Amino acid sequence: MHSTRFGLPVVLTEHARLRMAERSMDAALVLEIIDTGIFKDAGKGHCWLYKHFDDRADNLLCVAAVIENALVVKTIMHHWEPLP
């Protein structure tokens, strides 16, 4: 996978892959969140990317990632609430 938003390859950790399966999310949906979702900086290269999908009952969907030489997806969350 490759993010057009960040111009970087996207790497999914094993933990992220497990959470994707648990939450019925495929790589295309994760990439959509990365490329079109709301970006929130978490400091030191860490970020949250999140998006609401009308056809899902488990919103907000959130990708927790680290931006380095690639965008490394650490985990996938649902029912997420952004911090103020």
HTML snippet that shows the backbone in 3Dmol.js (N, CA, C, O; Angstrom):
<script src="https://3Dmol.org/build/3Dmol-min.js"></script>
<div id="view" style="width:600px;height:400px;position:relative"></div>
<script>
const pdb = `
ATOM      1  N   MET A   1       0.847  -1.184   0.000  1.00  0.00           N
ATOM      2  CA  MET A   1       0.000   0.000   0.000  1.00  0.00           C
ATOM      3  C   MET A   1       0.881   1.232   0.000  1.00  0.00           C
ATOM      4  O   MET A   1       2.018   1.209   0.472  1.00  0.00           O
ATOM      5  N   HIS A   2       0.332   2.307  -0.539  1.00  0.00           N
ATOM      6  CA  HIS A   2       1.065   3.564  -0.594  1.00  0.00           C
ATOM      7  C   HIS A   2       0.093   4.711  -0.357  1.00  0.00           C
ATOM      8  O   HIS A   2      -0.970   4.759  -0.975  1.00  0.00           O
ATOM      9  N   SER A   3       0.446   5.631   0.527  1.00  0.00           N
ATOM     10  CA  SER A   3      -0.387   6.787   0.821  1.00  0.00           C
ATOM     11  C   SER A   3      -0.052   7.931  -0.121  1.00  0.00           C
ATOM     12  O   SER A   3       1.096   8.368  -0.201  1.00  0.00           O
ATOM     13  N   THR A   4      -1.060   8.408  -0.830  1.00  0.00           N
ATOM     14  CA  THR A   4      -0.850   9.585  -1.676  1.00  0.00           C
ATOM     15  C   THR A   4      -0.776  10.842  -0.818  1.00  0.00           C
ATOM     16  O   THR A   4      -0.079  11.791  -1.177  1.00  0.00           O
ATOM     17  N   ARG A   5      -1.475  10.863   0.296  1.00  0.00           N
ATOM     18  CA  ARG A   5      -1.475  12.023   1.191  1.00  0.00           C
ATOM     19  C   ARG A   5      -0.078  12.304   1.749  1.00  0.00           C
ATOM     20  O   ARG A   5       0.363  13.452   1.799  1.00  0.00           O
ATOM     21  N   PHE A   6       0.603  11.251   2.161  1.00  0.00           N
ATOM     22  CA  PHE A   6       1.913  11.401   2.794  1.00  0.00           C
ATOM     23  C   PHE A   6       3.066  11.085   1.850  1.00  0.00           C
ATOM     24  O   PHE A   6       4.221  11.368   2.168  1.00  0.00           O
ATOM     25  N   GLY A   7       2.766  10.502   0.692  1.00  0.00           N
ATOM     26  CA  GLY A   7       3.811  10.127  -0.246  1.00  0.00           C
ATOM     27  C   GLY A   7       4.739   9.064   0.304  1.00  0.00           C
ATOM     28  O   GLY A   7       5.935   9.054   0.012  1.00  0.00           O
ATOM     29  N   LEU A   8       4.177   8.167   1.105  1.00  0.00           N
ATOM     30  CA  LEU A   8       4.965   7.131   1.774  1.00  0.00           C
ATOM     31  C   LEU A   8       4.304   5.763   1.631  1.00  0.00           C
ATOM     32  O   LEU A   8       3.090   5.662   1.459  1.00  0.00           O
ATOM     33  N   PRO A   9       5.124   4.710   1.704  1.00  0.00           N
ATOM     34  CA  PRO A   9       4.520   3.380   1.785  1.00  0.00           C
ATOM     35  C   PRO A   9       3.813   3.228   3.139  1.00  0.00           C
ATOM     36  O   PRO A   9       4.199   3.857   4.124  1.00  0.00           O
ATOM     37  N   VAL A  10       2.793   2.400   3.170  1.00  0.00           N
ATOM     38  CA  VAL A  10       2.053   2.114   4.400  1.00  0.00           C
ATOM     39  C   VAL A  10       2.392   0.698   4.825  1.00  0.00           C
ATOM     40  O   VAL A  10       2.268  -0.245   4.043  1.00  0.00           O
ATOM     41  N   VAL A  11       2.823   0.556   6.072  1.00  0.00           N
ATOM     42  CA  VAL A  11       3.190  -0.739   6.632  1.00  0.00           C
ATOM     43  C   VAL A  11       2.220  -1.049   7.769  1.00  0.00           C
ATOM     44  O   VAL A  11       2.011  -0.223   8.658  1.00  0.00           O
ATOM     45  N   LEU A  12       1.635  -2.229   7.737  1.00  0.00           N
ATOM     46  CA  LEU A  12       0.707  -2.658   8.785  1.00  0.00           C
ATOM     47  C   LEU A  12       1.424  -3.612   9.734  1.00  0.00           C
ATOM     48  O   LEU A  12       1.982  -4.619   9.297  1.00  0.00           O
ATOM     49  N   THR A  13       1.411  -3.303  11.030  1.00  0.00           N
ATOM     50  CA  THR A  13       1.968  -4.240  11.997  1.00  0.00           C
ATOM     51  C   THR A  13       1.035  -5.442  12.111  1.00  0.00           C
ATOM     52  O   THR A  13      -0.116  -5.386  11.678  1.00  0.00           O
ATOM     53  N   GLU A  14       1.527  -6.503  12.684  1.00  0.00           N
ATOM     54  CA  GLU A  14       0.684  -7.690  12.895  1.00  0.00           C
ATOM     55  C   GLU A  14      -0.501  -7.332  13.790  1.00  0.00           C
ATOM     56  O   GLU A  14      -1.617  -7.802  13.569  1.00  0.00           O
ATOM     57  N   HIS A  15      -0.254  -6.500  14.801  1.00  0.00           N
ATOM     58  CA  HIS A  15      -1.333  -6.063  15.693  1.00  0.00           C
ATOM     59  C   HIS A  15      -2.422  -5.323  14.897  1.00  0.00           C
ATOM     60  O   HIS A  15      -3.612  -5.558  15.106  1.00  0.00           O
ATOM     61  N   ALA A  16      -2.016  -4.443  13.999  1.00  0.00           N
ATOM     62  CA  ALA A  16      -2.979  -3.712  13.174  1.00  0.00           C
ATOM     63  C   ALA A  16      -3.784  -4.676  12.299  1.00  0.00           C
ATOM     64  O   ALA A  16      -4.996  -4.519  12.152  1.00  0.00           O
ATOM     65  N   ARG A  17      -3.117  -5.660  11.727  1.00  0.00           N
ATOM     66  CA  ARG A  17      -3.815  -6.648  10.885  1.00  0.00           C
ATOM     67  C   ARG A  17      -4.865  -7.430  11.691  1.00  0.00           C
ATOM     68  O   ARG A  17      -5.960  -7.698  11.197  1.00  0.00           O
ATOM     69  N   LEU A  18      -4.526  -7.784  12.913  1.00  0.00           N
ATOM     70  CA  LEU A  18      -5.479  -8.489  13.777  1.00  0.00           C
ATOM     71  C   LEU A  18      -6.686  -7.611  14.090  1.00  0.00           C
ATOM     72  O   LEU A  18      -7.826  -8.073  14.043  1.00  0.00           O
ATOM     73  N   ARG A  19      -6.430  -6.345  14.408  1.00  0.00           N
ATOM     74  CA  ARG A  19      -7.531  -5.425  14.718  1.00  0.00           C
ATOM     75  C   ARG A  19      -8.395  -5.168  13.486  1.00  0.00           C
ATOM     76  O   ARG A  19      -9.613  -5.033  13.604  1.00  0.00           O
ATOM     77  N   MET A  20      -7.778  -5.098  12.309  1.00  0.00           N
ATOM     78  CA  MET A  20      -8.550  -4.939  11.077  1.00  0.00           C
ATOM     79  C   MET A  20      -9.520  -6.108  10.910  1.00  0.00           C
ATOM     80  O   MET A  20     -10.693  -5.902  10.600  1.00  0.00           O
ATOM     81  N   ALA A  21      -9.039  -7.320  11.112  1.00  0.00           N
ATOM     82  CA  ALA A  21      -9.882  -8.510  10.965  1.00  0.00           C
ATOM     83  C   ALA A  21     -11.019  -8.488  11.986  1.00  0.00           C
ATOM     84  O   ALA A  21     -12.162  -8.792  11.647  1.00  0.00           O
ATOM     85  N   GLU A  22     -10.710  -8.127  13.237  1.00  0.00           N
ATOM     86  CA  GLU A  22     -11.730  -8.074  14.282  1.00  0.00           C
ATOM     87  C   GLU A  22     -12.813  -7.045  13.975  1.00  0.00           C
ATOM     88  O   GLU A  22     -13.967  -7.209  14.372  1.00  0.00           O
ATOM     89  N   ARG A  23     -12.436  -5.989  13.267  1.00  0.00           N
ATOM     90  CA  ARG A  23     -13.348  -4.883  13.010  1.00  0.00           C
ATOM     91  C   ARG A  23     -13.889  -4.878  11.578  1.00  0.00           C
ATOM     92  O   ARG A  23     -14.476  -3.894  11.128  1.00  0.00           O
ATOM     93  N   SER A  24     -13.683  -5.976  10.881  1.00  0.00           N
ATOM     94  CA  SER A  24     -14.168  -6.127   9.495  1.00  0.00           C
ATOM     95  C   SER A  24     -13.738  -4.967   8.603  1.00  0.00           C
ATOM     96  O   SER A  24     -14.553  -4.358   7.909  1.00  0.00           O
ATOM     97  N   MET A  25     -12.458  -4.679   8.638  1.00  0.00           N
ATOM     98  CA  MET A  25     -11.887  -3.607   7.824  1.00  0.00           C
ATOM     99  C   MET A  25     -10.859  -4.206   6.874  1.00  0.00           C
ATOM    100  O   MET A  25     -10.050  -5.047   7.265  1.00  0.00           O
ATOM    101  N   ASP A  26     -10.899  -3.762   5.619  1.00  0.00           N
ATOM    102  CA  ASP A  26      -9.895  -4.218   4.669  1.00  0.00           C
ATOM    103  C   ASP A  26      -8.860  -3.113   4.438  1.00  0.00           C
ATOM    104  O   ASP A  26      -9.003  -2.000   4.945  1.00  0.00           O
ATOM    105  N   ALA A  27      -7.833  -3.430   3.677  1.00  0.00           N
ATOM    106  CA  ALA A  27      -6.741  -2.490   3.430  1.00  0.00           C
ATOM    107  C   ALA A  27      -7.239  -1.235   2.721  1.00  0.00           C
ATOM    108  O   ALA A  27      -6.738  -0.143   2.988  1.00  0.00           O
ATOM    109  N   ALA A  28      -8.205  -1.366   1.831  1.00  0.00           N
ATOM    110  CA  ALA A  28      -8.735  -0.206   1.108  1.00  0.00           C
ATOM    111  C   ALA A  28      -9.390   0.788   2.070  1.00  0.00           C
ATOM    112  O   ALA A  28      -9.242   1.999   1.907  1.00  0.00           O
ATOM    113  N   LEU A  29     -10.105   0.283   3.063  1.00  0.00           N
ATOM    114  CA  LEU A  29     -10.750   1.161   4.038  1.00  0.00           C
ATOM    115  C   LEU A  29      -9.702   1.867   4.901  1.00  0.00           C
ATOM    116  O   LEU A  29      -9.822   3.062   5.171  1.00  0.00           O
ATOM    117  N   VAL A  30      -8.686   1.135   5.328  1.00  0.00           N
ATOM    118  CA  VAL A  30      -7.610   1.724   6.122  1.00  0.00           C
ATOM    119  C   VAL A  30      -6.909   2.822   5.315  1.00  0.00           C
ATOM    120  O   VAL A  30      -6.625   3.898   5.840  1.00  0.00           O
ATOM    121  N   LEU A  31      -6.637   2.549   4.059  1.00  0.00           N
ATOM    122  CA  LEU A  31      -5.982   3.540   3.213  1.00  0.00           C
ATOM    123  C   LEU A  31      -6.884   4.763   3.004  1.00  0.00           C
ATOM    124  O   LEU A  31      -6.390   5.888   2.933  1.00  0.00           O
ATOM    125  N   GLU A  32      -8.183   4.554   2.906  1.00  0.00           N
ATOM    126  CA  GLU A  32      -9.108   5.689   2.788  1.00  0.00           C
ATOM    127  C   GLU A  32      -9.043   6.580   4.030  1.00  0.00           C
ATOM    128  O   GLU A  32      -9.045   7.806   3.918  1.00  0.00           O
ATOM    129  N   ILE A  33      -8.986   5.966   5.207  1.00  0.00           N
ATOM    130  CA  ILE A  33      -8.863   6.738   6.446  1.00  0.00           C
ATOM    131  C   ILE A  33      -7.546   7.519   6.440  1.00  0.00           C
ATOM    132  O   ILE A  33      -7.521   8.698   6.793  1.00  0.00           O
ATOM    133  N   ILE A  34      -6.467   6.869   6.044  1.00  0.00           N
ATOM    134  CA  ILE A  34      -5.148   7.526   6.016  1.00  0.00           C
ATOM    135  C   ILE A  34      -5.146   8.701   5.037  1.00  0.00           C
ATOM    136  O   ILE A  34      -4.648   9.777   5.368  1.00  0.00           O
ATOM    137  N   ASP A  35      -5.684   8.511   3.866  1.00  0.00           N
ATOM    138  CA  ASP A  35      -5.581   9.528   2.824  1.00  0.00           C
ATOM    139  C   ASP A  35      -6.650  10.618   2.887  1.00  0.00           C
ATOM    140  O   ASP A  35      -6.428  11.719   2.382  1.00  0.00           O
ATOM    141  N   THR A  36      -7.807  10.335   3.498  1.00  0.00           N
ATOM    142  CA  THR A  36      -8.881  11.333   3.486  1.00  0.00           C
ATOM    143  C   THR A  36      -9.434  11.664   4.864  1.00  0.00           C
ATOM    144  O   THR A  36     -10.279  12.551   4.987  1.00  0.00           O
ATOM    145  N   GLY A  37      -8.975  10.968   5.908  1.00  0.00           N
ATOM    146  CA  GLY A  37      -9.492  11.213   7.248  1.00  0.00           C
ATOM    147  C   GLY A  37      -8.890  12.452   7.890  1.00  0.00           C
ATOM    148  O   GLY A  37      -7.987  13.083   7.340  1.00  0.00           O
ATOM    149  N   ILE A  38      -9.404  12.784   9.056  1.00  0.00           N
ATOM    150  CA  ILE A  38      -8.894  13.916   9.838  1.00  0.00           C
ATOM    151  C   ILE A  38      -7.580  13.503  10.488  1.00  0.00           C
ATOM    152  O   ILE A  38      -7.474  12.423  11.069  1.00  0.00           O
ATOM    153  N   PHE A  39      -6.583  14.374  10.383  1.00  0.00           N
ATOM    154  CA  PHE A  39      -5.250  14.123  10.937  1.00  0.00           C
ATOM    155  C   PHE A  39      -5.129  14.833  12.275  1.00  0.00           C
ATOM    156  O   PHE A  39      -5.452  16.016  12.385  1.00  0.00           O
ATOM    157  N   LYS A  40      -4.666  14.115  13.295  1.00  0.00           N
ATOM    158  CA  LYS A  40      -4.399  14.710  14.605  1.00  0.00           C
ATOM    159  C   LYS A  40      -3.005  14.280  15.035  1.00  0.00           C
ATOM    160  O   LYS A  40      -2.724  13.091  15.185  1.00  0.00           O
ATOM    161  N   ASP A  41      -2.141  15.260  15.228  1.00  0.00           N
ATOM    162  CA  ASP A  41      -0.765  15.010  15.639  1.00  0.00           C
ATOM    163  C   ASP A  41      -0.750  14.569  17.103  1.00  0.00           C
ATOM    164  O   ASP A  41      -1.369  15.204  17.957  1.00  0.00           O
ATOM    165  N   ALA A  42      -0.039  13.478  17.386  1.00  0.00           N
ATOM    166  CA  ALA A  42       0.084  12.982  18.755  1.00  0.00           C
ATOM    167  C   ALA A  42       1.491  13.218  19.308  1.00  0.00           C
ATOM    168  O   ALA A  42       1.801  12.789  20.420  1.00  0.00           O
ATOM    169  N   GLY A  43       2.342  13.898  18.535  1.00  0.00           N
ATOM    170  CA  GLY A  43       3.694  14.237  18.993  1.00  0.00           C
ATOM    171  C   GLY A  43       4.721  13.173  18.656  1.00  0.00           C
ATOM    172  O   GLY A  43       4.409  11.984  18.591  1.00  0.00           O
ATOM    173  N   LYS A  44       5.952  13.618  18.441  1.00  0.00           N
ATOM    174  CA  LYS A  44       7.103  12.747  18.177  1.00  0.00           C
ATOM    175  C   LYS A  44       6.872  11.762  17.037  1.00  0.00           C
ATOM    176  O   LYS A  44       7.269  10.600  17.132  1.00  0.00           O
ATOM    177  N   GLY A  45       6.231  12.219  15.956  1.00  0.00           N
ATOM    178  CA  GLY A  45       6.017  11.378  14.789  1.00  0.00           C
ATOM    179  C   GLY A  45       4.790  10.494  14.846  1.00  0.00           C
ATOM    180  O   GLY A  45       4.474   9.812  13.872  1.00  0.00           O
ATOM    181  N   HIS A  46       4.088  10.493  15.976  1.00  0.00           N
ATOM    182  CA  HIS A  46       2.878   9.687  16.139  1.00  0.00           C
ATOM    183  C   HIS A  46       1.664  10.509  15.724  1.00  0.00           C
ATOM    184  O   HIS A  46       1.645  11.730  15.881  1.00  0.00           O
ATOM    185  N   CYS A  47       0.653   9.830  15.196  1.00  0.00           N
ATOM    186  CA  CYS A  47      -0.564  10.534  14.810  1.00  0.00           C
ATOM    187  C   CYS A  47      -1.766   9.609  14.856  1.00  0.00           C
ATOM    188  O   CYS A  47      -1.649   8.384  14.888  1.00  0.00           O
ATOM    189  N   TRP A  48      -2.917  10.246  14.859  1.00  0.00           N
ATOM    190  CA  TRP A  48      -4.183   9.547  14.703  1.00  0.00           C
ATOM    191  C   TRP A  48      -4.816  10.071  13.428  1.00  0.00           C
ATOM    192  O   TRP A  48      -4.774  11.270  13.152  1.00  0.00           O
ATOM    193  N   LEU A  49      -5.392   9.189  12.668  1.00  0.00           N
ATOM    194  CA  LEU A  49      -6.154   9.542  11.471  1.00  0.00           C
ATOM    195  C   LEU A  49      -7.517   8.902  11.641  1.00  0.00           C
ATOM    196  O   LEU A  49      -7.614   7.696  11.869  1.00  0.00           O
ATOM    197  N   TYR A  50      -8.566   9.692  11.531  1.00  0.00           N
ATOM    198  CA  TYR A  50      -9.884   9.123  11.809  1.00  0.00           C
ATOM    199  C   TYR A  50     -10.935   9.653  10.854  1.00  0.00           C
ATOM    200  O   TYR A  50     -10.801  10.723  10.261  1.00  0.00           O
ATOM    201  N   LYS A  51     -12.005   8.844  10.729  1.00  0.00           N
ATOM    202  CA  LYS A  51     -13.060   9.184   9.775  1.00  0.00           C
ATOM    203  C   LYS A  51     -14.351   8.477  10.171  1.00  0.00           C
ATOM    204  O   LYS A  51     -14.333   7.372  10.714  1.00  0.00           O
ATOM    205  N   HIS A  52     -15.466   9.134   9.887  1.00  0.00           N
ATOM    206  CA  HIS A  52     -16.793   8.566  10.106  1.00  0.00           C
ATOM    207  C   HIS A  52     -17.308   7.985   8.792  1.00  0.00           C
ATOM    208  O   HIS A  52     -17.134   8.583   7.730  1.00  0.00           O
ATOM    209  N   PHE A  53     -17.936   6.826   8.871  1.00  0.00           N
ATOM    210  CA  PHE A  53     -18.546   6.176   7.708  1.00  0.00           C
ATOM    211  C   PHE A  53     -20.017   5.938   8.012  1.00  0.00           C
ATOM    212  O   PHE A  53     -20.350   5.230   8.963  1.00  0.00           O
ATOM    213  N   ASP A  54     -20.897   6.526   7.208  1.00  0.00           N
ATOM    214  CA  ASP A  54     -22.338   6.446   7.458  1.00  0.00           C
ATOM    215  C   ASP A  54     -22.868   5.017   7.520  1.00  0.00           C
ATOM    216  O   ASP A  54     -23.832   4.747   8.237  1.00  0.00           O
ATOM    217  N   ASP A  55     -22.249   4.099   6.779  1.00  0.00           N
ATOM    218  CA  ASP A  55     -22.772   2.730   6.712  1.00  0.00           C
ATOM    219  C   ASP A  55     -22.235   1.815   7.814  1.00  0.00           C
ATOM    220  O   ASP A  55     -22.492   0.611   7.803  1.00  0.00           O
ATOM    221  N   ARG A  56     -21.488   2.388   8.767  1.00  0.00           N
ATOM    222  CA  ARG A  56     -20.943   1.574   9.863  1.00  0.00           C
ATOM    223  C   ARG A  56     -21.502   2.050  11.191  1.00  0.00           C
ATOM    224  O   ARG A  56     -21.719   3.246  11.388  1.00  0.00           O
ATOM    225  N   ALA A  57     -21.734   1.115  12.104  1.00  0.00           N
ATOM    226  CA  ALA A  57     -22.274   1.446  13.423  1.00  0.00           C
ATOM    227  C   ALA A  57     -21.177   1.613  14.475  1.00  0.00           C
ATOM    228  O   ALA A  57     -21.464   1.948  15.625  1.00  0.00           O
ATOM    229  N   ASP A  58     -19.922   1.381  14.085  1.00  0.00           N
ATOM    230  CA  ASP A  58     -18.829   1.401  15.067  1.00  0.00           C
ATOM    231  C   ASP A  58     -17.908   2.613  14.902  1.00  0.00           C
ATOM    232  O   ASP A  58     -16.699   2.497  15.100  1.00  0.00           O
ATOM    233  N   ASN A  59     -18.456   3.755  14.547  1.00  0.00           N
ATOM    234  CA  ASN A  59     -17.672   4.969  14.322  1.00  0.00           C
ATOM    235  C   ASN A  59     -17.250   5.617  15.628  1.00  0.00           C
ATOM    236  O   ASN A  59     -17.866   5.342  16.657  1.00  0.00           O
ATOM    237  N   LEU A  60     -16.268   6.432  15.636  1.00  0.00           N
ATOM    238  CA  LEU A  60     -15.316   6.794  14.600  1.00  0.00           C
ATOM    239  C   LEU A  60     -14.296   5.686  14.410  1.00  0.00           C
ATOM    240  O   LEU A  60     -13.932   5.002  15.366  1.00  0.00           O
ATOM    241  N   LEU A  61     -13.836   5.505  13.182  1.00  0.00           N
ATOM    242  CA  LEU A  61     -12.755   4.562  12.922  1.00  0.00           C
ATOM    243  C   LEU A  61     -11.449   5.332  12.942  1.00  0.00           C
ATOM    244  O   LEU A  61     -11.358   6.418  12.370  1.00  0.00           O
ATOM    245  N   CYS A  62     -10.446   4.783  13.590  1.00  0.00           N
ATOM    246  CA  CYS A  62      -9.197   5.499  13.776  1.00  0.00           C
ATOM    247  C   CYS A  62      -8.001   4.599  13.497  1.00  0.00           C
ATOM    248  O   CYS A  62      -7.972   3.428  13.876  1.00  0.00           O
ATOM    249  N   VAL A  63      -7.015   5.187  12.820  1.00  0.00           N
ATOM    250  CA  VAL A  63      -5.741   4.532  12.551  1.00  0.00           C
ATOM    251  C   VAL A  63      -4.697   5.239  13.408  1.00  0.00           C
ATOM    252  O   VAL A  63      -4.514   6.450  13.284  1.00  0.00           O
ATOM    253  N   ALA A  64      -4.016   4.504  14.268  1.00  0.00           N
ATOM    254  CA  ALA A  64      -2.911   5.060  15.045  1.00  0.00           C
ATOM    255  C   ALA A  64      -1.621   4.677  14.336  1.00  0.00           C
ATOM    256  O   ALA A  64      -1.364   3.498  14.090  1.00  0.00           O
ATOM    257  N   ALA A  65      -0.810   5.681  14.009  1.00  0.00           N
ATOM    258  CA  ALA A  65       0.356   5.424  13.171  1.00  0.00           C
ATOM    259  C   ALA A  65       1.569   6.230  13.622  1.00  0.00           C
ATOM    260  O   ALA A  65       1.466   7.186  14.391  1.00  0.00           O
ATOM    261  N   VAL A  66       2.712   5.807  13.112  1.00  0.00           N
ATOM    262  CA  VAL A  66       3.976   6.515  13.290  1.00  0.00           C
ATOM    263  C   VAL A  66       4.481   6.855  11.897  1.00  0.00           C
ATOM    264  O   VAL A  66       4.496   6.008  11.004  1.00  0.00           O
ATOM    265  N   ILE A  67       4.889   8.095  11.725  1.00  0.00           N
ATOM    266  CA  ILE A  67       5.404   8.532  10.429  1.00  0.00           C
ATOM    267  C   ILE A  67       6.926   8.593  10.510  1.00  0.00           C
ATOM    268  O   ILE A  67       7.502   9.386  11.255  1.00  0.00           O
ATOM    269  N   GLU A  68       7.559   7.724   9.714  1.00  0.00           N
ATOM    270  CA  GLU A  68       9.019   7.681   9.636  1.00  0.00           C
ATOM    271  C   GLU A  68       9.384   7.659   8.158  1.00  0.00           C
ATOM    272  O   GLU A  68       8.986   8.553   7.411  1.00  0.00           O
ATOM    273  N   ASN A  69      10.135   6.652   7.726  1.00  0.00           N
ATOM    274  CA  ASN A  69      10.405   6.460   6.297  1.00  0.00           C
ATOM    275  C   ASN A  69       9.219   5.814   5.613  1.00  0.00           C
ATOM    276  O   ASN A  69       9.162   5.719   4.387  1.00  0.00           O
ATOM    277  N   ALA A  70       8.281   5.376   6.418  1.00  0.00           N
ATOM    278  CA  ALA A  70       7.012   4.809   5.975  1.00  0.00           C
ATOM    279  C   ALA A  70       5.970   5.217   6.998  1.00  0.00           C
ATOM    280  O   ALA A  70       6.314   5.641   8.101  1.00  0.00           O
ATOM    281  N   LEU A  71       4.708   5.094   6.644  1.00  0.00           N
ATOM    282  CA  LEU A  71       3.652   5.320   7.614  1.00  0.00           C
ATOM    283  C   LEU A  71       3.333   3.947   8.212  1.00  0.00           C
ATOM    284  O   LEU A  71       2.751   3.088   7.550  1.00  0.00           O
ATOM    285  N   VAL A  72       3.720   3.761   9.459  1.00  0.00           N
ATOM    286  CA  VAL A  72       3.574   2.465  10.120  1.00  0.00           C
ATOM    287  C   VAL A  72       2.296   2.476  10.955  1.00  0.00           C
ATOM    288  O   VAL A  72       2.187   3.219  11.931  1.00  0.00           O
ATOM    289  N   VAL A  73       1.339   1.650  10.564  1.00  0.00           N
ATOM    290  CA  VAL A  73       0.066   1.557  11.278  1.00  0.00           C
ATOM    291  C   VAL A  73       0.264   0.622  12.463  1.00  0.00           C
ATOM    292  O   VAL A  73       0.530  -0.569  12.296  1.00  0.00           O
ATOM    293  N   LYS A  74       0.130   1.180  13.659  1.00  0.00           N
ATOM    294  CA  LYS A  74       0.331   0.406  14.888  1.00  0.00           C
ATOM    295  C   LYS A  74      -0.930  -0.347  15.311  1.00  0.00           C
ATOM    296  O   LYS A  74      -0.864  -1.506  15.719  1.00  0.00           O
ATOM    297  N   THR A  75      -2.078   0.324  15.209  1.00  0.00           N
ATOM    298  CA  THR A  75      -3.338  -0.308  15.575  1.00  0.00           C
ATOM    299  C   THR A  75      -4.491   0.378  14.864  1.00  0.00           C
ATOM    300  O   THR A  75      -4.342   1.454  14.285  1.00  0.00           O
ATOM    301  N   ILE A  76      -5.633  -0.268  14.922  1.00  0.00           N
ATOM    302  CA  ILE A  76      -6.875   0.241  14.348  1.00  0.00           C
ATOM    303  C   ILE A  76      -7.904   0.256  15.471  1.00  0.00           C
ATOM    304  O   ILE A  76      -8.082  -0.743  16.168  1.00  0.00           O
ATOM    305  N   MET A  77      -8.575   1.381  15.644  1.00  0.00           N
ATOM    306  CA  MET A  77      -9.553   1.502  16.719  1.00  0.00           C
ATOM    307  C   MET A  77     -10.929   1.828  16.147  1.00  0.00           C
ATOM    308  O   MET A  77     -11.052   2.387  15.058  1.00  0.00           O
ATOM    309  N   HIS A  78     -11.946   1.471  16.899  1.00  0.00           N
ATOM    310  CA  HIS A  78     -13.313   1.853  16.549  1.00  0.00           C
ATOM    311  C   HIS A  78     -13.956   2.445  17.794  1.00  0.00           C
ATOM    312  O   HIS A  78     -13.428   2.301  18.896  1.00  0.00           O
ATOM    313  N   HIS A  79     -15.089   3.108  17.622  1.00  0.00           N
ATOM    314  CA  HIS A  79     -15.739   3.843  18.721  1.00  0.00           C
ATOM    315  C   HIS A  79     -14.739   4.819  19.348  1.00  0.00           C
ATOM    316  O   HIS A  79     -14.737   5.031  20.561  1.00  0.00           O
ATOM    317  N   TRP A  80     -13.901   5.401  18.509  1.00  0.00           N
ATOM    318  CA  TRP A  80     -12.835   6.284  18.978  1.00  0.00           C
ATOM    319  C   TRP A  80     -13.357   7.687  19.226  1.00  0.00           C
ATOM    320  O   TRP A  80     -14.256   8.155  18.528  1.00  0.00           O
ATOM    321  N   GLU A  81     -12.797   8.351  20.217  1.00  0.00           N
ATOM    322  CA  GLU A  81     -13.150   9.742  20.498  1.00  0.00           C
ATOM    323  C   GLU A  81     -11.867  10.553  20.551  1.00  0.00           C
ATOM    324  O   GLU A  81     -10.975  10.250  21.344  1.00  0.00           O
ATOM    325  N   PRO A  82     -11.762  11.589  19.711  1.00  0.00           N
ATOM    326  CA  PRO A  82     -10.553  12.398  19.735  1.00  0.00           C
ATOM    327  C   PRO A  82     -10.428  13.151  21.048  1.00  0.00           C
ATOM    328  O   PRO A  82     -11.429  13.557  21.638  1.00  0.00           O
ATOM    329  N   LEU A  83      -9.211  13.334  21.496  1.00  0.00           N
ATOM    330  CA  LEU A  83      -8.944  14.123  22.693  1.00  0.00           C
ATOM    331  C   LEU A  83      -9.107  15.594  22.342  1.00  0.00           C
ATOM    332  O   LEU A  83      -8.915  15.981  21.189  1.00  0.00           O
ATOM    333  N   PRO A  84      -9.456  16.407  23.313  1.00  0.00           N
ATOM    334  CA  PRO A  84      -9.631  17.846  23.025  1.00  0.00           C
ATOM    335  C   PRO A  84      -8.343  18.518  22.607  1.00  0.00           C
ATOM    336  O   PRO A  84      -8.334  19.719  22.335  1.00  0.00           O
TER     337      PRO A  84
END
`;
const viewer = $3Dmol.createViewer("view");
viewer.addModel(pdb, "pdb");
viewer.setStyle({}, {cartoon: {color: "spectrum"}});
viewer.zoomTo();
viewer.render();
</script>
